[in-house]
Amino acid sequence: MAHFLGEKIVSLSQDSFSLNEKSSFGEKKNSRIEYAPIEALYLMQEKKMQLFSKAKPISFESMLKKVKKTDTKIETKLSVFSDLRKKGYVLKTALKYGAEFRIYNKGENPRTAHARWVLYTSREHDVLNWHDFTAKNRVAHSSKKNLLLAIVDDEGDILYYEVSWIKI
């Protein structure tokens, strides 16, 4: 059980602390677990979280609609987030890198490991010009990570492209 307080999604439940320890969902802050909206949506979608606001339950659809007001790409991001979590990767937000997510290798703990990739999501018909691509690649390289692009097609299939630097 979690609560939507202003702009934060928080939980004090023992289950949330266990899920944080086991699967790295949320962040421990001030003796509670705080969730990024994408994490809460994923957990709600997987029926692993009930979200409340002022003691009233919030449905997945209602929360998705609320998040969509500030993040128009949330459905694309959620599709990619879900796919990678189900494959065993841990994803965390990457705002300080100017990316959508940091991705850790399977089995690695974000508290002790460094992310392998910074991830950007896109729909197959979105335009990515060379300037944007170069900027994204430089952010990844300067943070000692590889760039991972996730392209979601109209059928919902996801293609991943990894970009890394080599010395020749």
N, C-alpha and C positions, 0 to 999 in steps of 0.2 A: 504494500500500500504506500502510495506517495501523495504528496499534496502540492498543488499549484499555488504558489504564494507570490503574487505580483508577477514577476518575470522569471522566478526560479521554480524549479521542480525539485522537491526535497523529500527525504524519507528518514525517519528515525527507527524504522522497524529492523529487527534482527535479521530478517530475510534480506534486506537491502545491504547490510554489512556483509553477510555471507556471500551474496552475489558479487559484491565488490571484490572481496578476497579471492573468490574462485574464478570469476570471469572478467574482472576489471571494468564492470559497469559502474559509472558514476565516479565521483571524487569525494574523498573524505574531507569535510570542511566543518569546523566548529561542532564536532560530535554528531554530525549527521552526514548523510550522503546526498550530494547535489548531482543532478542529471542534466546533461545537455538535452535539448529538445529532441534531437535525433535518437538518442538512447532511449528516452521515454517512449517515443513513438514506436520504436522497434520492440521494446518490452511489452507495450500494450498490444501491438500486432501479434506477438507471440503468446499472448495471454499470461504473461509473467508479471504484469503490473496492473494495478487498478489505480487510477488517478482521480483525486478529489479536489474540489475547490469549494471552500466554505461548507464542508461536509456533504456536498452533492457530488455524485460521480460524474466524471467527464468521459464521454465516449471517445473512441479512437478517431472517428470521423470529425467530431467537434474539435479535438485537439489538432488534428491535421489541418483543418480549416483555419484555426487560430494561428498556427505556425506559418501557414502559407501566406498570411498577410505581410509577414516580414521576410519570408524566404520563398521566393517564387520557384526555386529549384528543389524544394523539399521532397517532392515525390521521386525525382530522379536520384537525389542523394539517398533517400530511404531504400530505394531499390538496390543500389550499389552497397550501401551499408549492410542490408540484410544478406545479400549474396556473400559478401566477404566474411561476415560474422558466422554464417552457417558453414563456411569453409574453414573456420578455426582461427581467423585473424582477429586481432584486437585493433579497433579503430578509435581514435580520439580526435577531437576537434583540433584544427590547426590554424586558428585565426592569427596567431603571432607569426606564422610563416606565410600568411597571405594565401593559404590553401584551404581546402575544405576538410581534409582529414590527414592525420598521421597514421601510418599503418605499421604495426609491429609484426615480426615473424611469428608463426604459429608457436604457441607455448611460451612466448616471452611476456614478461611482466612490464608494463609501462613505467612502473615505479623504479625499476632497476635496469632496464634496457633502453637502447636508443632506437627510434623508429627507423625502419628501412626505407620507407617511401613517404613522399607527400603526394596526396591524391587530389585530382580535379575530376569532376564529373561533367558529362555533357550528353545531350541528346544527339542522335546521328545527323540531324539536319542543322544543328547549331554551327555557326561559323567560328573558326579559330584561325586568326591570321598569324603570320610569322612573328610579328611583334609580340603578341600575347603568348605564343608558344615559347619564344625565347625568354620572356620575362618569367614564365612559370619554370622553365628549365634552370634558369639562373638561381631562383629561390631554392629549388631543390639542391642544386650543386653547392651553393653557399652554406646550406645547413647540413651538408654531408649526407644527403639522402638522394635516392633516385626518384625521378619523376614517374608517376603512374597516372595514366589517363584512362578513365572508364567511360566508354561510349555505350549508351543505352539505345537500342534500336526501337522501331515502332512496335515490334512484337514483345518487347520487354527483355530481349536477350542482351547480354552485356559482353562487350569485347574490352580487353585490357591491353594497353600498350605501355611498356616500360621503356623509359629513356634513361640511359646512363652515359657517363663520360668515359672515354678511354684515352690512354696516352699511346701515341705511335711514334 
